[in-house]
Amino acid sequence: MFNIFDQLNDQLLITDQAAKTQFCNAQKSIVHQHSSEKLKRYQALEQELQTFLSIATDIHAILNEHLEIISCNNGFQNILGWEESEVLKKNYVEFIDYPDAVQIITAINECKASGQVATDIAKCKCKEGKYKWIEWRGKYIANKKIHLLTGRDITLQKEQEEERLAKREAEELEMLKDEFLINMSHELKTPLNVIYMTLQLESEEIKSALEKKGQGIELNILKRHDKIIQRNVYRLLRLIRNLTEIAKLESDEYRLNFINCDIVSIVRQISLAVVDHMQSTKVKITFDTDIQELITACDPSAIEQIMLNLLSNTIKYRKDESKVRVSVTVKDNKVRVTVKDNGIGIPKTELEYIFKRFAKIDTSLNRKCEGSGTGLTVSKYLVELHEGSIWAKSQLNKGSSFIFEIPIVQISDEKDIYYGSTSQQIEEKCNIEFSDIYDI
Ligand code: ADP
């Protein structure tokens, strides 16, 4: 405004002093009139804004650069119960629960730098000790060095959302429980039925032998029946062992017994024992390593169990002529064991599920062998208890590789080194682990 008058003054080149004074007075009067109108408009606007903020249901506050509240409406009192005097000059973050406070500070700083509007949800402290969920939105006004802040109470929505989630979780849990019971009854029923039917057959034979006095029972038949019963008892034992182990592993109750072991010897011995156990099948297992001895702290029973699970799977899911290669290598201070087969392979889409409980790809009735889908779950847990990892690579109809890695560590004050179980102990473990395979 002054600029325009100054320009006019210059342009008109008023020389007459009286006219000049008159012009200046007129000029001042217009400016004065204009400013007071503007002031009135501002005051009315401020009044409206104050009324608007006092009746607003949300929190509105202005913070200084240090996030101290320098002005606020009664939203703090209406929503969180804090009176204005208890809030003013306090740091805004004091009203937010940790760790949400850290998150809010990060969001405010990010938006201060970028000039964007900061949005975040935080659990906030009420005066009477409870908490409420507030959705905050804030913007930094750089030329005034203040933050403008609004907060909306979303506790009810949040509680409803949590209730919905809890309900969904409960439904999923119920479904899992049902699925578990169906799986369980199938897994228990199948071997029990076989045992029951074999025993019935056997008692029929005994009965008819007794009736035909003098004529003995054929021992070969009895032996065959015994083998069937034994295998199905092992199957039940394996299932129950795996389920108990999964339950213990999932509830953090499982403890490993770490000792210094020669892991190369353990893996070699178990592979050779499986070759012995599998004599009757067309399975060729080769063991390959450049390392003669590798001492690391591990639980040898756990390593044997993982190996037996992986090796038994190469046989269960083999094609006619099975070739299996077991290798031990060292990389980045970790020992890596690979079990590679030329079996039926696993579809890409199934690879991520096979380590989950009860995962079975072929659920058809004519599958070559039974499996409870618990072995890999236990193996994964056992590897992870060694701070290691296990994964699989596979190509359908070509074969699979199961690889596990554990860090190389040693218990310094332990002198004894464990080289592996006795062949008798391994044979017993093989009986249990291989009980799912029909034709051995
Ligand atoms: P299971 O007792 O059924 O063998 P696992 O947990 O050991 O249970 O394996 C889960 C599933 O992963 C198996 O049912 C099978 O479908 C698949 N699988 C595991 N190992 C192999 C393998 N070497 N070749 C092909 N499929 C495999």
Residues whose N, C-alpha, C, O or C-beta is under 5 A from the ligand:
A	BS01	ADP	N313 T314 Y317 G343 G345 I346 I354 A359 K360 I361 D362 G371 S372 G373 T374 G375 L376 T377 S400
